[in-house]
Amino acid sequence: MRAAGHTPGRWPGDPPEGKPKYKLPANFHKSLALYNVHRAREYATEGLIVVESYFSVFELWQKNRKNVVAVMG
């Protein structure tokens, strides 16, 4: 499994709306990817907490819950 990240929004110079900002590899399926899995794996002795957004991962990580991942798609 690979780690992946995402930053929302558009910047000046980005392609116009409706055009992709970047091209993902054909074998990357966003709906199967988990954000933070590379860090949470070592804390998964009590299982993983799956949340909806990576902002929730940030919030829980700051509250010392390290076994948190987010779905990406």
N, C-alpha and C positions, 0 to 999 in steps of 0.2 A: 504494500500500500504506500502511496506517495502523499506527502503533505502538499496542500494547496492553499492559496490565499486569495482574497478578493477585496478590492476597494471600489465602492460604488461611485457614481458621478461621472461627469464629463469635464474636460479641461479645454481651454482655448487651443485650437490646433487639432483636436480630435476629429475623427470623421463625423459627418452630419448624422442627426438622429436617423435611426433605421438602418444604418450601416454598422457593422461590427467594429469595435475598437481594437480587437485582437482576435486571432484565430487560435482556437484550442486544438490540440491534436485529435485526430479522428478516434483514438481509443480512449479519450477522456469522457466519462459520463458523469456530469455534475450531480445527478440524482443519486449516484452511488458513492460519492465522496463525502468524507467527514472532516470538518475543520478541527484542528488541534489534536487529531488522533496520535500524531507523533510524540506529543508531550504527555497526553493523558494515559497512554499505554502503560507507563511505569507506575501509575497510581490506580490502576484498574483492579486492584486486589479485591475491592468491595463492589466491583461492577462499574459500568459507565453510566453517566447521566447524559441523555441526549436532549438537546434543546433546539429551538427553532432558528436562532440567529447567532452569529458569531459575537455580537454585542453581549448576549447573555453569557457566552463563554468568558468574556472579559470581566463581567460583573462577578460571576461566581469564582473565577480565578482570584480576584482581589479579595474575596471573602474566604480564601483558603480552601476552596473546593477544587481540587486539581484533576479530578476524574471526569471532566466535562468535555463533550464534543458537540458540534452542531452540524446539522444536515446542510448541504450546500445547494441543494436544488429541490 
